[in-house]
Amino acid sequence: MMKTVIEKVKSGNDGGRTAMPRITKEDKARNRQNILEAAGRMFRSQGIDAVGIAELMKEAGLTHGGFYNHFASKNDLVVEVCRASFTASLESLAGMIEDGQDKAGPPLKHVVAGYLSTAHRDAANGGCPSASLVTDAGRQNEAVQSAYAEGVEGYLTGFTTEFLCEAEEKGHELDPAEARQKAVRLLSEMVGALMIARAVRHVEPGLSDEILQAGRSHALD
């Protein structure tokens, strides 16, 4: 009897019952992406530790149990979200640098203007992970911290390269070590200004705007 049942299941013949539809590779990939995107929004707006898997899967439009079909653990998801978020931000940075200088100024001026804009400040569930995940990253394990560090290094590399290119275009000689220090300072000032501006924007919107304006005006001094 049991052998007959097993054979029917293998053959898809279940005696007239409707077989459960099989999920396609495309559907699985889409579901995985939905989880990543939902996690990215929720981690930024609520904090990593505040987001539970059940809540996350509901946001993604999927069942709780389905999470483990895509990720071995929440920590694995956090690592992937961090990497994916930085990848998107670094692609945007690369695009601005490739566009080169225009009437408004050199590429890094555009980068600073976009990063320290009111739109970026107010994007509670979006924006660059360098600021939105900075506090959380330090509370997570080494795998998450490494993913965050890789993203930071991507920014520093891009900034350093652009500082050297700008100096060369102007006929100036800039030591690579000095360019690296300028890159570290620029990223630190951008992240710090954005975090403070976000922290006070609801109670002191004028102060928040002032911090962003000062950052835009002096980050490249």
Helices and strands as residue ranges (DSSP letters): H 2-11, H 25-46, H 53-60, G 64-69, H 74-99, H 107-115, H 118-122, H 129-132, H 134-139, H 142-169, H 176-200, H 205-218
